Amino acid sequence: MSQVGVHPRIARRHPDVCENDVVVAMRSMIRYKCRDTGEWLAVGTDAKSRLIGLVYIYDEDEDFFFVFHGMTPPSGKTLRELGLER
């Protein structure tokens, strides 16, 4: 099973989102896409059924996801980019 790393800045900037919320959201992604920059954008639900917006990089060789942005609710821009209009 893939490993998920979570940048500690997420909880500092968004105190309502803890590391476990991000890991659960990564494992229950609803939609995701790779941006031209190589980073990935996704939304998933946490254990509290909240929709969380995620930005991460994926190392295919190591099968490792590193999430460096996570917030709830996801921004309108994130939802539009993923085709999930409000």
PyMOL Python script that loads the backbone (N, CA, C, O; Angstrom):
from pymol import cmd

cmd.read_pdbstr("""\
ATOM      1  N   MET A   1       0.835  -1.188   0.000  1.00  0.00           N
ATOM      2  CA  MET A   1       0.000   0.000   0.000  1.00  0.00           C
ATOM      3  C   MET A   1       0.877   1.248   0.000  1.00  0.00           C
ATOM      4  O   MET A   1       1.915   1.287   0.661  1.00  0.00           O
ATOM      5  N   SER A   2       0.462   2.245  -0.729  1.00  0.00           N
ATOM      6  CA  SER A   2       1.203   3.501  -0.847  1.00  0.00           C
ATOM      7  C   SER A   2       1.368   4.192   0.494  1.00  0.00           C
ATOM      8  O   SER A   2       0.505   4.105   1.369  1.00  0.00           O
ATOM      9  N   GLN A   3       2.491   4.879   0.639  1.00  0.00           N
ATOM     10  CA  GLN A   3       2.743   5.699   1.821  1.00  0.00           C
ATOM     11  C   GLN A   3       2.318   7.133   1.530  1.00  0.00           C
ATOM     12  O   GLN A   3       2.430   7.609   0.401  1.00  0.00           O
ATOM     13  N   VAL A   4       1.827   7.814   2.564  1.00  0.00           N
ATOM     14  CA  VAL A   4       1.401   9.202   2.429  1.00  0.00           C
ATOM     15  C   VAL A   4       2.138  10.034   3.463  1.00  0.00           C
ATOM     16  O   VAL A   4       2.041   9.774   4.662  1.00  0.00           O
ATOM     17  N   GLY A   5       2.872  11.032   3.000  1.00  0.00           N
ATOM     18  CA  GLY A   5       3.525  11.996   3.879  1.00  0.00           C
ATOM     19  C   GLY A   5       2.735  13.287   3.858  1.00  0.00           C
ATOM     20  O   GLY A   5       2.189  13.672   2.825  1.00  0.00           O
ATOM     21  N   VAL A   6       2.673  13.956   4.999  1.00  0.00           N
ATOM     22  CA  VAL A   6       1.886  15.191   5.114  1.00  0.00           C
ATOM     23  C   VAL A   6       2.775  16.296   5.668  1.00  0.00           C
ATOM     24  O   VAL A   6       3.363  16.152   6.740  1.00  0.00           O
ATOM     25  N   HIS A   7       2.869  17.390   4.938  1.00  0.00           N
ATOM     26  CA  HIS A   7       3.674  18.523   5.398  1.00  0.00           C
ATOM     27  C   HIS A   7       3.030  19.105   6.659  1.00  0.00           C
ATOM     28  O   HIS A   7       1.819  19.328   6.680  1.00  0.00           O
ATOM     29  N   PRO A   8       3.822  19.356   7.715  1.00  0.00           N
ATOM     30  CA  PRO A   8       3.256  19.882   8.963  1.00  0.00           C
ATOM     31  C   PRO A   8       2.653  21.279   8.830  1.00  0.00           C
ATOM     32  O   PRO A   8       1.865  21.693   9.680  1.00  0.00           O
ATOM     33  N   ARG A   9       3.010  21.998   7.788  1.00  0.00           N
ATOM     34  CA  ARG A   9       2.461  23.335   7.559  1.00  0.00           C
ATOM     35  C   ARG A   9       0.946  23.301   7.398  1.00  0.00           C
ATOM     36  O   ARG A   9       0.266  24.275   7.721  1.00  0.00           O
ATOM     37  N   ILE A  10       0.412  22.189   6.903  1.00  0.00           N
ATOM     38  CA  ILE A  10      -1.038  22.097   6.676  1.00  0.00           C
ATOM     39  C   ILE A  10      -1.788  22.336   7.980  1.00  0.00           C
ATOM     40  O   ILE A  10      -2.700  23.162   8.023  1.00  0.00           O
ATOM     41  N   ALA A  11      -1.423  21.634   9.033  1.00  0.00           N
ATOM     42  CA  ALA A  11      -2.118  21.785  10.312  1.00  0.00           C
ATOM     43  C   ALA A  11      -1.860  23.154  10.935  1.00  0.00           C
ATOM     44  O   ALA A  11      -2.717  23.684  11.642  1.00  0.00           O
ATOM     45  N   ARG A  12      -0.691  23.729  10.679  1.00  0.00           N
ATOM     46  CA  ARG A  12      -0.403  25.071  11.211  1.00  0.00           C
ATOM     47  C   ARG A  12      -1.269  26.123  10.530  1.00  0.00           C
ATOM     48  O   ARG A  12      -1.776  27.031  11.188  1.00  0.00           O
ATOM     49  N   ARG A  13      -1.441  26.007   9.219  1.00  0.00           N
ATOM     50  CA  ARG A  13      -2.226  27.000   8.487  1.00  0.00           C
ATOM     51  C   ARG A  13      -3.724  26.738   8.565  1.00  0.00           C
ATOM     52  O   ARG A  13      -4.530  27.664   8.474  1.00  0.00           O
ATOM     53  N   HIS A  14      -4.091  25.467   8.734  1.00  0.00           N
ATOM     54  CA  HIS A  14      -5.501  25.070   8.778  1.00  0.00           C
ATOM     55  C   HIS A  14      -5.698  24.168  10.000  1.00  0.00           C
ATOM     56  O   HIS A  14      -5.716  22.945   9.866  1.00  0.00           O
ATOM     57  N   PRO A  15      -5.844  24.760  11.186  1.00  0.00           N
ATOM     58  CA  PRO A  15      -5.931  23.963  12.422  1.00  0.00           C
ATOM     59  C   PRO A  15      -7.084  22.966  12.458  1.00  0.00           C
ATOM     60  O   PRO A  15      -7.075  22.040  13.270  1.00  0.00           O
ATOM     61  N   ASP A  16      -8.072  23.144  11.591  1.00  0.00           N
ATOM     62  CA  ASP A  16      -9.201  22.211  11.551  1.00  0.00           C
ATOM     63  C   ASP A  16      -8.889  20.968  10.718  1.00  0.00           C
ATOM     64  O   ASP A  16      -9.727  20.074  10.605  1.00  0.00           O
ATOM     65  N   VAL A  17      -7.686  20.904  10.133  1.00  0.00           N
ATOM     66  CA  VAL A  17      -7.279  19.754   9.315  1.00  0.00           C
ATOM     67  C   VAL A  17      -6.017  19.137   9.931  1.00  0.00           C
ATOM     68  O   VAL A  17      -4.958  19.765   9.939  1.00  0.00           O
ATOM     69  N   CYS A  18      -6.130  17.923  10.440  1.00  0.00           N
ATOM     70  CA  CYS A  18      -4.972  17.253  11.033  1.00  0.00           C
ATOM     71  C   CYS A  18      -4.362  16.273  10.024  1.00  0.00           C
ATOM     72  O   CYS A  18      -4.930  16.027   8.960  1.00  0.00           O
ATOM     73  N   GLU A  19      -3.218  15.731  10.371  1.00  0.00           N
ATOM     74  CA  GLU A  19      -2.521  14.806   9.477  1.00  0.00           C
ATOM     75  C   GLU A  19      -3.404  13.617   9.098  1.00  0.00           C
ATOM     76  O   GLU A  19      -3.437  13.211   7.936  1.00  0.00           O
ATOM     77  N   ASN A  20      -4.110  13.066  10.066  1.00  0.00           N
ATOM     78  CA  ASN A  20      -4.974  11.915   9.773  1.00  0.00           C
ATOM     79  C   ASN A  20      -6.097  12.289   8.810  1.00  0.00           C
ATOM     80  O   ASN A  20      -6.468  11.482   7.958  1.00  0.00           O
ATOM     81  N   ASP A  21      -6.642  13.495   8.931  1.00  0.00           N
ATOM     82  CA  ASP A  21      -7.681  13.944   7.986  1.00  0.00           C
ATOM     83  C   ASP A  21      -7.149  13.900   6.551  1.00  0.00           C
ATOM     84  O   ASP A  21      -7.846  13.462   5.635  1.00  0.00           O
ATOM     85  N   VAL A  22      -5.917  14.354   6.367  1.00  0.00           N
ATOM     86  CA  VAL A  22      -5.309  14.386   5.038  1.00  0.00           C
ATOM     87  C   VAL A  22      -5.081  12.968   4.518  1.00  0.00           C
ATOM     88  O   VAL A  22      -5.378  12.674   3.360  1.00  0.00           O
ATOM     89  N   VAL A  23      -4.556  12.092   5.369  1.00  0.00           N
ATOM     90  CA  VAL A  23      -4.290  10.706   4.955  1.00  0.00           C
ATOM     91  C   VAL A  23      -5.595  10.011   4.553  1.00  0.00           C
ATOM     92  O   VAL A  23      -5.645   9.331   3.529  1.00  0.00           O
ATOM     93  N   VAL A  24      -6.639  10.181   5.350  1.00  0.00           N
ATOM     94  CA  VAL A  24      -7.930   9.557   5.029  1.00  0.00           C
ATOM     95  C   VAL A  24      -8.477  10.132   3.722  1.00  0.00           C
ATOM     96  O   VAL A  24      -9.002   9.388   2.893  1.00  0.00           O
ATOM     97  N   ALA A  25      -8.361  11.443   3.529  1.00  0.00           N
ATOM     98  CA  ALA A  25      -8.845  12.066   2.292  1.00  0.00           C
ATOM     99  C   ALA A  25      -8.063  11.558   1.081  1.00  0.00           C
ATOM    100  O   ALA A  25      -8.636  11.362   0.009  1.00  0.00           O
ATOM    101  N   MET A  26      -6.763  11.347   1.246  1.00  0.00           N
ATOM    102  CA  MET A  26      -5.956  10.805   0.143  1.00  0.00           C
ATOM    103  C   MET A  26      -6.417   9.399  -0.225  1.00  0.00           C
ATOM    104  O   MET A  26      -6.430   9.038  -1.402  1.00  0.00           O
ATOM    105  N   ARG A  27      -6.786   8.626   0.749  1.00  0.00           N
ATOM    106  CA  ARG A  27      -7.197   7.244   0.499  1.00  0.00           C
ATOM    107  C   ARG A  27      -8.644   7.153  -0.010  1.00  0.00           C
ATOM    108  O   ARG A  27      -9.093   6.088  -0.435  1.00  0.00           O
ATOM    109  N   SER A  28      -9.365   8.279   0.037  1.00  0.00           N
ATOM    110  CA  SER A  28     -10.756   8.279  -0.450  1.00  0.00           C
ATOM    111  C   SER A  28     -10.977   9.420  -1.450  1.00  0.00           C
ATOM    112  O   SER A  28     -11.995  10.111  -1.409  1.00  0.00           O
ATOM    113  N   MET A  29     -10.017   9.600  -2.333  1.00  0.00           N
ATOM    114  CA  MET A  29     -10.126  10.680  -3.318  1.00  0.00           C
ATOM    115  C   MET A  29     -11.332  10.462  -4.231  1.00  0.00           C
ATOM    116  O   MET A  29     -11.608   9.346  -4.670  1.00  0.00           O
ATOM    117  N   ILE A  30     -12.030  11.545  -4.499  1.00  0.00           N
ATOM    118  CA  ILE A  30     -13.188  11.529  -5.384  1.00  0.00           C
ATOM    119  C   ILE A  30     -12.764  11.852  -6.814  1.00  0.00           C
ATOM    120  O   ILE A  30     -13.222  11.221  -7.766  1.00  0.00           O
ATOM    121  N   ARG A  31     -11.892  12.834  -6.951  1.00  0.00           N
ATOM    122  CA  ARG A  31     -11.399  13.217  -8.271  1.00  0.00           C
ATOM    123  C   ARG A  31      -9.990  13.780  -8.112  1.00  0.00           C
ATOM    124  O   ARG A  31      -9.670  14.407  -7.102  1.00  0.00           O
ATOM    125  N   TYR A  32      -9.155  13.547  -9.120  1.00  0.00           N
ATOM    126  CA  TYR A  32      -7.788  14.060  -9.101  1.00  0.00           C
ATOM    127  C   TYR A  32      -7.305  14.274 -10.522  1.00  0.00           C
ATOM    128  O   TYR A  32      -7.819  13.678 -11.469  1.00  0.00           O
ATOM    129  N   LYS A  33      -6.304  15.139 -10.656  1.00  0.00           N
ATOM    130  CA  LYS A  33      -5.722  15.383 -11.973  1.00  0.00           C
ATOM    131  C   LYS A  33      -4.301  15.900 -11.787  1.00  0.00           C
ATOM    132  O   LYS A  33      -3.964  16.520 -10.778  1.00  0.00           O
ATOM    133  N   CYS A  34      -3.490  15.627 -12.785  1.00  0.00           N
ATOM    134  CA  CYS A  34      -2.115  16.112 -12.788  1.00  0.00           C
ATOM    135  C   CYS A  34      -2.092  17.466 -13.486  1.00  0.00           C
ATOM    136  O   CYS A  34      -2.619  17.621 -14.587  1.00  0.00           O
ATOM    137  N   ARG A  35      -1.481  18.432 -12.834  1.00  0.00           N
ATOM    138  CA  ARG A  35      -1.321  19.746 -13.446  1.00  0.00           C
ATOM    139  C   ARG A  35      -0.107  19.737 -14.372  1.00  0.00           C
ATOM    140  O   ARG A  35       0.716  18.823 -14.324  1.00  0.00           O
ATOM    141  N   ASP A  36      -0.009  20.753 -15.205  1.00  0.00           N
ATOM    142  CA  ASP A  36       1.132  20.867 -16.116  1.00  0.00           C
ATOM    143  C   ASP A  36       2.458  20.943 -15.369  1.00  0.00           C
ATOM    144  O   ASP A  36       3.499  20.589 -15.922  1.00  0.00           O
ATOM    145  N   THR A  37       2.431  21.398 -14.125  1.00  0.00           N
ATOM    146  CA  THR A  37       3.637  21.542 -13.306  1.00  0.00           C
ATOM    147  C   THR A  37       4.146  20.202 -12.776  1.00  0.00           C
ATOM    148  O   THR A  37       5.264  20.116 -12.268  1.00  0.00           O
ATOM    149  N   GLY A  38       3.319  19.152 -12.898  1.00  0.00           N
ATOM    150  CA  GLY A  38       3.697  17.842 -12.367  1.00  0.00           C
ATOM    151  C   GLY A  38       3.114  17.558 -11.001  1.00  0.00           C
ATOM    152  O   GLY A  38       3.144  16.420 -10.532  1.00  0.00           O
ATOM    153  N   GLU A  39       2.574  18.604 -10.347  1.00  0.00           N
ATOM    154  CA  GLU A  39       1.908  18.355  -9.070  1.00  0.00           C
ATOM    155  C   GLU A  39       0.482  17.894  -9.350  1.00  0.00           C
ATOM    156  O   GLU A  39      -0.061  18.116 -10.432  1.00  0.00           O
ATOM    157  N   TRP A  40      -0.099  17.257  -8.365  1.00  0.00           N
ATOM    158  CA  TRP A  40      -1.454  16.711  -8.500  1.00  0.00           C
ATOM    159  C   TRP A  40      -2.415  17.512  -7.640  1.00  0.00           C
ATOM    160  O   TRP A  40      -2.055  17.988  -6.564  1.00  0.00           O
ATOM    161  N   LEU A  41      -3.630  17.654  -8.120  1.00  0.00           N
ATOM    162  CA  LEU A  41      -4.717  18.317  -7.413  1.00  0.00           C
ATOM    163  C   LEU A  41      -5.814  17.287  -7.197  1.00  0.00           C
ATOM    164  O   LEU A  41      -6.132  16.519  -8.105  1.00  0.00           O
ATOM    165  N   ALA A  42      -6.392  17.263  -6.010  1.00  0.00           N
ATOM    166  CA  ALA A  42      -7.424  16.264  -5.722  1.00  0.00           C
ATOM    167  C   ALA A  42      -8.387  16.784  -4.669  1.00  0.00           C
ATOM    168  O   ALA A  42      -8.110  17.760  -3.972  1.00  0.00           O
ATOM    169  N   VAL A  43      -9.521  16.112  -4.573  1.00  0.00           N
ATOM    170  CA  VAL A  43     -10.423  16.273  -3.435  1.00  0.00           C
ATOM    171  C   VAL A  43     -10.794  14.875  -2.949  1.00  0.00           C
ATOM    172  O   VAL A  43     -10.953  13.938  -3.731  1.00  0.00           O
ATOM    173  N   GLY A  44     -10.922  14.775  -1.649  1.00  0.00           N
ATOM    174  CA  GLY A  44     -11.318  13.520  -1.020  1.00  0.00           C
ATOM    175  C   GLY A  44     -12.072  13.831   0.254  1.00  0.00           C
ATOM    176  O   GLY A  44     -12.136  14.984   0.678  1.00  0.00           O
ATOM    177  N   THR A  45     -12.637  12.816   0.860  1.00  0.00           N
ATOM    178  CA  THR A  45     -13.377  13.018   2.106  1.00  0.00           C
ATOM    179  C   THR A  45     -12.584  12.450   3.273  1.00  0.00           C
ATOM    180  O   THR A  45     -11.919  11.421   3.155  1.00  0.00           O
ATOM    181  N   ASP A  46     -12.671  13.147   4.408  1.00  0.00           N
ATOM    182  CA  ASP A  46     -12.002  12.662   5.607  1.00  0.00           C
ATOM    183  C   ASP A  46     -12.965  11.802   6.422  1.00  0.00           C
ATOM    184  O   ASP A  46     -14.076  11.523   5.973  1.00  0.00           O
ATOM    185  N   ALA A  47     -12.552  11.386   7.601  1.00  0.00           N
ATOM    186  CA  ALA A  47     -13.373  10.507   8.450  1.00  0.00           C
ATOM    187  C   ALA A  47     -14.637  11.201   8.953  1.00  0.00           C
ATOM    188  O   ALA A  47     -15.579  10.542   9.394  1.00  0.00           O
ATOM    189  N   LYS A  48     -14.655  12.544   8.884  1.00  0.00           N
ATOM    190  CA  LYS A  48     -15.831  13.309   9.315  1.00  0.00           C
ATOM    191  C   LYS A  48     -16.729  13.652   8.129  1.00  0.00           C
ATOM    192  O   LYS A  48     -17.650  14.458   8.258  1.00  0.00           O
ATOM    193  N   SER A  49     -16.459  13.040   6.974  1.00  0.00           N
ATOM    194  CA  SER A  49     -17.212  13.269   5.727  1.00  0.00           C
ATOM    195  C   SER A  49     -17.075  14.681   5.191  1.00  0.00           C
ATOM    196  O   SER A  49     -17.935  15.151   4.446  1.00  0.00           O
ATOM    197  N   ARG A  50     -16.002  15.360   5.562  1.00  0.00           N
ATOM    198  CA  ARG A  50     -15.742  16.699   5.017  1.00  0.00           C
ATOM    199  C   ARG A  50     -14.958  16.557   3.721  1.00  0.00           C
ATOM    200  O   ARG A  50     -14.102  15.681   3.601  1.00  0.00           O
ATOM    201  N   LEU A  51     -15.246  17.403   2.768  1.00  0.00           N
ATOM    202  CA  LEU A  51     -14.505  17.441   1.515  1.00  0.00           C
ATOM    203  C   LEU A  51     -13.225  18.239   1.746  1.00  0.00           C
ATOM    204  O   LEU A  51     -13.271  19.364   2.243  1.00  0.00           O
ATOM    205  N   ILE A  52     -12.082  17.654   1.384  1.00  0.00           N
ATOM    206  CA  ILE A  52     -10.794  18.304   1.590  1.00  0.00           C
ATOM    207  C   ILE A  52     -10.091  18.439   0.243  1.00  0.00           C
ATOM    208  O   ILE A  52      -9.976  17.476  -0.515  1.00  0.00           O
ATOM    209  N   GLY A  53      -9.626  19.653  -0.037  1.00  0.00           N
ATOM    210  CA  GLY A  53      -8.828  19.902  -1.232  1.00  0.00           C
ATOM    211  C   GLY A  53      -7.372  19.577  -0.928  1.00  0.00           C
ATOM    212  O   GLY A  53      -6.866  19.929   0.138  1.00  0.00           O
ATOM    213  N   LEU A  54      -6.696  18.908  -1.857  1.00  0.00           N
ATOM    214  CA  LEU A  54      -5.328  18.443  -1.640  1.00  0.00           C
ATOM    215  C   LEU A  54      -4.455  18.791  -2.836  1.00  0.00           C
ATOM    216  O   LEU A  54      -4.900  18.739  -3.982  1.00  0.00           O
ATOM    217  N   VAL A  55      -3.212  19.146  -2.556  1.00  0.00           N
ATOM    218  CA  VAL A  55      -2.202  19.295  -3.600  1.00  0.00           C
ATOM    219  C   VAL A  55      -1.019  18.459  -3.149  1.00  0.00           C
ATOM    220  O   VAL A  55      -0.555  18.577  -2.015  1.00  0.00           O
ATOM    221  N   TYR A  56      -0.530  17.605  -4.056  1.00  0.00           N
ATOM    222  CA  TYR A  56       0.528  16.677  -3.664  1.00  0.00           C
ATOM    223  C   TYR A  56       1.424  16.351  -4.847  1.00  0.00           C
ATOM    224  O   TYR A  56       1.105  16.644  -5.999  1.00  0.00           O
ATOM    225  N   ILE A  57       2.546  15.742  -4.527  1.00  0.00           N
ATOM    226  CA  ILE A  57       3.425  15.180  -5.544  1.00  0.00           C
ATOM    227  C   ILE A  57       3.467  13.675  -5.319  1.00  0.00           C
ATOM    228  O   ILE A  57       3.268  13.192  -4.205  1.00  0.00           O
ATOM    229  N   TYR A  58       3.728  12.951  -6.390  1.00  0.00           N
ATOM    230  CA  TYR A  58       3.756  11.495  -6.297  1.00  0.00           C
ATOM    231  C   TYR A  58       5.081  10.990  -6.837  1.00  0.00           C
ATOM    232  O   TYR A  58       5.473  11.331  -7.953  1.00  0.00           O
ATOM    233  N   ASP A  59       5.763  10.186  -6.057  1.00  0.00           N
ATOM    234  CA  ASP A  59       7.001   9.540  -6.478  1.00  0.00           C
ATOM    235  C   ASP A  59       6.657   8.104  -6.849  1.00  0.00           C
ATOM    236  O   ASP A  59       6.456   7.254  -5.982  1.00  0.00           O
ATOM    237  N   GLU A  60       6.593   7.853  -8.140  1.00  0.00           N
ATOM    238  CA  GLU A  60       6.170   6.536  -8.622  1.00  0.00           C
ATOM    239  C   GLU A  60       7.161   5.443  -8.235  1.00  0.00           C
ATOM    240  O   GLU A  60       6.752   4.326  -7.919  1.00  0.00           O
ATOM    241  N   ASP A  61       8.455   5.749  -8.255  1.00  0.00           N
ATOM    242  CA  ASP A  61       9.473   4.751  -7.908  1.00  0.00           C
ATOM    243  C   ASP A  61       9.335   4.280  -6.467  1.00  0.00           C
ATOM    244  O   ASP A  61       9.522   3.098  -6.176  1.00  0.00           O
ATOM    245  N   GLU A  62       9.010   5.197  -5.571  1.00  0.00           N
ATOM    246  CA  GLU A  62       8.874   4.880  -4.149  1.00  0.00           C
ATOM    247  C   GLU A  62       7.423   4.587  -3.749  1.00  0.00           C
ATOM    248  O   GLU A  62       7.162   4.169  -2.620  1.00  0.00           O
ATOM    249  N   ASP A  63       6.476   4.806  -4.677  1.00  0.00           N
ATOM    250  CA  ASP A  63       5.049   4.685  -4.385  1.00  0.00           C
ATOM    251  C   ASP A  63       4.707   5.518  -3.150  1.00  0.00           C
ATOM    252  O   ASP A  63       4.114   5.032  -2.187  1.00  0.00           O
ATOM    253  N   PHE A  64       5.109   6.807  -3.218  1.00  0.00           N
ATOM    254  CA  PHE A  64       4.989   7.719  -2.089  1.00  0.00           C
ATOM    255  C   PHE A  64       4.301   9.004  -2.516  1.00  0.00           C
ATOM    256  O   PHE A  64       4.697   9.642  -3.492  1.00  0.00           O
ATOM    257  N   PHE A  65       3.264   9.376  -1.772  1.00  0.00           N
ATOM    258  CA  PHE A  65       2.549  10.635  -1.977  1.00  0.00           C
ATOM    259  C   PHE A  65       3.009  11.616  -0.906  1.00  0.00           C
ATOM    260  O   PHE A  65       3.066  11.263   0.272  1.00  0.00           O
ATOM    261  N   PHE A  66       3.338  12.845  -1.301  1.00  0.00           N
ATOM    262  CA  PHE A  66       3.664  13.877  -0.318  1.00  0.00           C
ATOM    263  C   PHE A  66       2.695  15.030  -0.505  1.00  0.00           C
ATOM    264  O   PHE A  66       2.724  15.723  -1.522  1.00  0.00           O
ATOM    265  N   VAL A  67       1.839  15.228   0.483  1.00  0.00           N
ATOM    266  CA  VAL A  67       0.803  16.260   0.430  1.00  0.00           C
ATOM    267  C   VAL A  67       1.354  17.527   1.074  1.00  0.00           C
ATOM    268  O   VAL A  67       1.769  17.510   2.233  1.00  0.00           O
ATOM    269  N   PHE A  68       1.357  18.629   0.320  1.00  0.00           N
ATOM    270  CA  PHE A  68       1.875  19.880   0.870  1.00  0.00           C
ATOM    271  C   PHE A  68       0.809  20.957   0.997  1.00  0.00           C
ATOM    272  O   PHE A  68       1.097  22.059   1.463  1.00  0.00           O
ATOM    273  N   HIS A  69      -0.412  20.655   0.590  1.00  0.00           N
ATOM    274  CA  HIS A  69      -1.523  21.590   0.792  1.00  0.00           C
ATOM    275  C   HIS A  69      -2.799  20.788   1.015  1.00  0.00           C
ATOM    276  O   HIS A  69      -3.094  19.845   0.281  1.00  0.00           O
ATOM    277  N   GLY A  70      -3.545  21.179   2.038  1.00  0.00           N
ATOM    278  CA  GLY A  70      -4.822  20.547   2.324  1.00  0.00           C
ATOM    279  C   GLY A  70      -5.712  21.512   3.078  1.00  0.00           C
ATOM    280  O   GLY A  70      -5.287  22.123   4.058  1.00  0.00           O
ATOM    281  N   MET A  71      -6.940  21.650   2.623  1.00  0.00           N
ATOM    282  CA  MET A  71      -7.871  22.553   3.323  1.00  0.00           C
ATOM    283  C   MET A  71      -9.314  22.118   3.091  1.00  0.00           C
ATOM    284  O   MET A  71      -9.654  21.481   2.094  1.00  0.00           O
ATOM    285  N   THR A  72     -10.138  22.490   4.056  1.00  0.00           N
ATOM    286  CA  THR A  72     -11.562  22.234   3.952  1.00  0.00           C
ATOM    287  C   THR A  72     -12.315  23.513   4.265  1.00  0.00           C
ATOM    288  O   THR A  72     -11.955  24.202   5.219  1.00  0.00           O
ATOM    289  N   PRO A  73     -13.315  23.853   3.528  1.00  0.00           N
ATOM    290  CA  PRO A  73     -13.710  23.218   2.275  1.00  0.00           C
ATOM    291  C   PRO A  73     -12.723  23.574   1.171  1.00  0.00           C
ATOM    292  O   PRO A  73     -11.985  24.551   1.294  1.00  0.00           O
ATOM    293  N   PRO A  74     -12.701  22.794   0.097  1.00  0.00           N
ATOM    294  CA  PRO A  74     -11.835  23.130  -1.028  1.00  0.00           C
ATOM    295  C   PRO A  74     -12.272  24.456  -1.639  1.00  0.00           C
ATOM    296  O   PRO A  74     -13.450  24.813  -1.592  1.00  0.00           O
ATOM    297  N   SER A  75     -11.332  25.170  -2.204  1.00  0.00           N
ATOM    298  CA  SER A  75     -11.666  26.452  -2.830  1.00  0.00           C
ATOM    299  C   SER A  75     -12.516  26.226  -4.079  1.00  0.00           C
ATOM    300  O   SER A  75     -12.509  25.147  -4.673  1.00  0.00           O
ATOM    301  N   GLY A  76     -13.243  27.268  -4.457  1.00  0.00           N
ATOM    302  CA  GLY A  76     -14.027  27.220  -5.686  1.00  0.00           C
ATOM    303  C   GLY A  76     -13.134  26.969  -6.888  1.00  0.00           C
ATOM    304  O   GLY A  76     -13.528  26.268  -7.821  1.00  0.00           O
ATOM    305  N   LYS A  77     -11.930  27.537  -6.874  1.00  0.00           N
ATOM    306  CA  LYS A  77     -10.980  27.333  -7.967  1.00  0.00           C
ATOM    307  C   LYS A  77     -10.612  25.856  -8.092  1.00  0.00           C
ATOM    308  O   LYS A  77     -10.548  25.319  -9.197  1.00  0.00           O
ATOM    309  N   THR A  78     -10.375  25.209  -6.967  1.00  0.00           N
ATOM    310  CA  THR A  78     -10.040  23.777  -6.973  1.00  0.00           C
ATOM    311  C   THR A  78     -11.189  22.965  -7.551  1.00  0.00           C
ATOM    312  O   THR A  78     -10.978  22.100  -8.401  1.00  0.00           O
ATOM    313  N   LEU A  79     -12.396  23.241  -7.093  1.00  0.00           N
ATOM    314  CA  LEU A  79     -13.561  22.502  -7.579  1.00  0.00           C
ATOM    315  C   LEU A  79     -13.777  22.706  -9.076  1.00  0.00           C
ATOM    316  O   LEU A  79     -14.097  21.760  -9.797  1.00  0.00           O
ATOM    317  N   ARG A  80     -13.599  23.950  -9.544  1.00  0.00           N
ATOM    318  CA  ARG A  80     -13.748  24.221 -10.978  1.00  0.00           C
ATOM    319  C   ARG A  80     -12.679  23.485 -11.785  1.00  0.00           C
ATOM    320  O   ARG A  80     -12.972  22.899 -12.827  1.00  0.00           O
ATOM    321  N   GLU A  81     -11.449  23.519 -11.298  1.00  0.00           N
ATOM    322  CA  GLU A  81     -10.347  22.864 -12.020  1.00  0.00           C
ATOM    323  C   GLU A  81     -10.588  21.354 -12.138  1.00  0.00           C
ATOM    324  O   GLU A  81     -10.183  20.730 -13.118  1.00  0.00           O
ATOM    325  N   LEU A  82     -11.241  20.784 -11.145  1.00  0.00           N
ATOM    326  CA  LEU A  82     -11.530  19.357 -11.162  1.00  0.00           C
ATOM    327  C   LEU A  82     -12.881  19.033 -11.794  1.00  0.00           C
ATOM    328  O   LEU A  82     -13.268  17.867 -11.866  1.00  0.00           O
ATOM    329  N   GLY A  83     -13.603  20.062 -12.255  1.00  0.00           N
ATOM    330  CA  GLY A  83     -14.906  19.825 -12.879  1.00  0.00           C
ATOM    331  C   GLY A  83     -15.994  19.518 -11.876  1.00  0.00           C
ATOM    332  O   GLY A  83     -16.974  18.850 -12.206  1.00  0.00           O
ATOM    333  N   LEU A  84     -15.834  19.999 -10.649  1.00  0.00           N
ATOM    334  CA  LEU A  84     -16.828  19.786  -9.586  1.00  0.00           C
ATOM    335  C   LEU A  84     -17.391  21.131  -9.144  1.00  0.00           C
ATOM    336  O   LEU A  84     -17.188  21.561  -8.009  1.00  0.00           O
ATOM    337  N   GLU A  85     -18.086  21.776 -10.041  1.00  0.00           N
ATOM    338  CA  GLU A  85     -18.630  23.105  -9.760  1.00  0.00           C
ATOM    339  C   GLU A  85     -19.498  23.105  -8.517  1.00  0.00           C
ATOM    340  O   GLU A  85     -20.144  22.106  -8.201  1.00  0.00           O
ATOM    341  N   ARG A  86     -19.510  24.207  -7.826  1.00  0.00           N
ATOM    342  CA  ARG A  86     -20.379  24.356  -6.649  1.00  0.00           C
ATOM    343  C   ARG A  86     -21.795  24.522  -7.071  1.00  0.00           C
ATOM    344  O   ARG A  86     -22.678  24.662  -6.225  1.00  0.00           O
TER     345      ARG A  86
END
""", "prot")
cmd.dss("prot")
cmd.show_as("cartoon", "prot")
cmd.util.cbc("prot")
cmd.orient("prot")
